[in-house]
Amino acid sequence: MKDKAFHINGETSENYKKIFIPINKNELTKSEKRGLRQINDAFSNDDLIIETYDHKLIVFLNKLDVNSLKDLIFQFVSEQVSEDNVLLALLTKIENIKSYTYQGGKKVFVNFNDERKVKDRKAKETQRGKFFYAQDADFKVTNNAVPKEYENQIICADSEQLLSKMPENCIDLVFTSPPYNFGLEYDNHQDAMNWSIYFDKLYRILDECIRVTKYGGRIIVNVQPLFSDYIPIHHFISNFFIKKKLIWKAEILWEKNNYNCKYTAWGSWKSPSNPYMKYTWEFLEVFCKGTMKKQGKKENIDISAEEFKEWVYGKWSIAPEKNMKNYKHPSMFPEELARRVMKLFSYQGDIILDPFVGSGTTPVVAHQNNRRFLGIDISREYCELARKRIDQQDC
Ligand SMILES: C[S@@+](CC[C@H](N)C(=O)[O-])C[C@H]1O[C@@H](n2cnc3c(N)ncnc32)[C@H](O)[C@@H]1O
């Protein structure tokens, strides 16, 4: 089939992953044969080699620009293509391979993590134990409905007090960014407290968040450390949740790409004595209550395959919110950040709580994406703004 010399004889080079596609018919169609010839011609032997042998395709796969393969295959596949089309089967099989790395725009399928291979990984995992710090948690497993008076509401209150009135285990997802105590100008919040006063208050609110979160629910906190004062707020918050026996599920790096930020200090200029590090990102710390698995109906999943594939990589490149001046709020996160969080970690119909709702970004995005919401803020002005933004969605 291919004039570039390559012989199977039961063995293949270690430089290839070998995959098989059964041919479930007597003969390949003309367009399948042409398609396979074109693939072999278009890609070098270093990338892949396809042979037909004993009613199957044998694919020797090394590295590949999968999008180019897709484009090529779709030149040979019409809309009424039959289910046993081998070109489509080949594409699906390659797209479903989960183990690869990227190099020079190609997926590399073999020999990419030889140095890091751990033998008997499963057995070692069982021996060590997973999330040991949360194994003896005793959260109640029975979940409750959120009372109607809290559903789809923006409430002006101190979150600690309001949340204390709510039943336990009634919120699917908490998504929030607390004030970071950087000294920003808020309407009704003093943002430069003594650190122990700040953390005491924050922990009391987060404690209430844990209480109202359902068994199997998630708490996701967007937080930026105060690098200039060497205060790792994201570590403090994560430690707090770990002590409370939540499971640390993930850390997402929100890359804001704001290289032109105004802070121009270098520390010890051109000297190792005390250089000042600069950062263009914030963190999202993702915690689960009781179990990693979140219950939900299949028909309420709204994330696409493409979104899922892109967003499970823990670095999200999203520009900062540009409308803060218009909205007169000093520290909003962008809608795209909330959209990804909700689609990746919650189902349609879930109820999403933001106890520091500010300008209302979380409820606006929840509303857009068929989730219910509860937003709380200490400022009347911000609550008004949040309600207005939500109402504008309905116009
Ligand atoms: C970082 S901002 C949240 C911004 C929001 N993510 C957005 O996109 O607009 C924090 C908010 O917490 C509010 N806040 C501070 N202390 C609070 C408390 N004890 N209870 C409720 N809200 C509070 C502030 O008024 C501020 O709007």
The ligand as an SDF file (V2000), in Angstrom:
LIG
                    3D

 27 29  0  0  0  0  0  0  0  0999 V2000
  -13.2000   41.4260   45.1990 C   0  0  0  0  0  0  0  0  0  0  0  0
  -14.7880   42.0750   45.3150 S   0  0  0  0  0  0  0  0  0  0  0  0
  -15.7590   40.9740   44.3650 C   0  0  0  0  0  0  0  0  0  0  0  0
  -15.9340   41.3970   42.9470 C   0  0  0  0  0  0  0  0  0  0  0  0
  -16.7700   40.4720   42.0850 C   0  0  0  0  0  0  0  0  0  0  0  0
  -16.1180   39.2070   41.8800 N   0  0  0  0  0  0  0  0  0  0  0  0
  -17.0910   41.1100   40.7360 C   0  0  0  0  0  0  0  0  0  0  0  0
  -16.7560   40.5380   39.6870 O   0  0  0  0  0  0  0  0  0  0  0  0
  -17.6580   42.1990   40.7340 O   0  0  0  0  0  0  0  0  0  0  0  0
  -15.2180   41.7600   46.9770 C   0  0  0  0  0  0  0  0  0  0  0  0
  -16.5640   42.2750   47.4270 C   0  0  0  0  0  0  0  0  0  0  0  0
  -16.7880   41.8200   48.7640 O   0  0  0  0  0  0  0  0  0  0  0  0
  -17.6510   42.7540   49.4000 C   0  0  0  0  0  0  0  0  0  0  0  0
  -17.5870   42.4780   50.8560 N   0  0  0  0  0  0  0  0  0  0  0  0
  -16.6090   42.7940   51.7300 C   0  0  0  0  0  0  0  0  0  0  0  0
  -16.9060   42.3170   52.9530 N   0  0  0  0  0  0  0  0  0  0  0  0
  -18.0890   41.6840   52.8690 C   0  0  0  0  0  0  0  0  0  0  0  0
  -18.9070   40.9700   53.7850 C   0  0  0  0  0  0  0  0  0  0  0  0
  -18.5470   40.8500   55.0690 N   0  0  0  0  0  0  0  0  0  0  0  0
  -20.0510   40.4500   53.3530 N   0  0  0  0  0  0  0  0  0  0  0  0
  -20.4420   40.5830   52.0460 C   0  0  0  0  0  0  0  0  0  0  0  0
  -19.7030   41.2430   51.1270 N   0  0  0  0  0  0  0  0  0  0  0  0
  -18.5400   41.7870   51.5320 C   0  0  0  0  0  0  0  0  0  0  0  0
  -17.1160   44.0810   48.9300 C   0  0  0  0  0  0  0  0  0  0  0  0
  -18.0990   45.0870   49.0290 O   0  0  0  0  0  0  0  0  0  0  0  0
  -16.7100   43.7830   47.4770 C   0  0  0  0  0  0  0  0  0  0  0  0
  -17.7040   44.2090   46.5690 O   0  0  0  0  0  0  0  0  0  0  0  0
  1  2  1  0
  2  3  1  0
  2 10  1  0
  3  4  1  0
  4  5  1  0
  5  6  1  0
  5  7  1  0
  7  8  2  0
  7  9  1  0
 10 11  1  0
 11 12  1  0
 11 26  1  0
 12 13  1  0
 13 14  1  0
 13 24  1  0
 14 15  1  0
 14 23  1  0
 15 16  2  0
 16 17  1  0
 17 18  1  0
 17 23  2  0
 18 19  1  0
 18 20  2  0
 20 21  1  0
 21 22  2  0
 22 23  1  0
 24 25  1  0
 24 26  1  0
 26 27  1  0
M  CHG  2   2   1   9  -1
M  END
$$$$
